[in-house]
Amino acid sequence: MWKIVLCIVLIIVSIALAVFLWFRLPDQVATHFGLDGQVTRTSPKLLAIGLPLVLTVAASVLTIVRREKKDSRSLVVAVLGVIVLVATLFFNRGA
């Protein structure tokens, strides 16, 4: 039961973060950084926000559907999707 609640919370948090990031970030989002801290690659906003959002929602739904399984890999992917959204916010906070 706790996995279902966690998955629902992850979906809500990821959607809220995605909406916030959509209005906060520029059209090109810094996604890769060099050893000197300079931006080496950017991605379109839709890709930088959409990919982790889709991963989180899909992995959460998969965890809910397969709730009888003891395997938690899809739950880990859902958590990583939220972590990527938070990292995107953190690394692009000056944008």
C-alpha positions, 0 to 999 in steps of 0.5 A: 500500500505504501508503494501506491501512495508513494507513486501517487505523491511522485506523480503529483510532485513531478507534474508540479515541478514540470509546470513550475520549470516550464514557466521558469526555464528558458527555451534552451536548458543547460544539461551538460557541464564541463569540468570547469563548470561551463555549459557544454550542451543544452537541450530544448525545454520540452526534452529537458522537462518532458523526459523525466516527467514521462519516466516518472509517470510511466514508472509510477504507473508500472509500479502501481500495476505490478504491485504484487511483485517484490521488485522495486526497480520501476519505483527507483526509476520514478524517484530518479525522474523526480531527482532529475527534475530537481537537478534541472531546477538547481543547475538552471536556477540562474537562468 
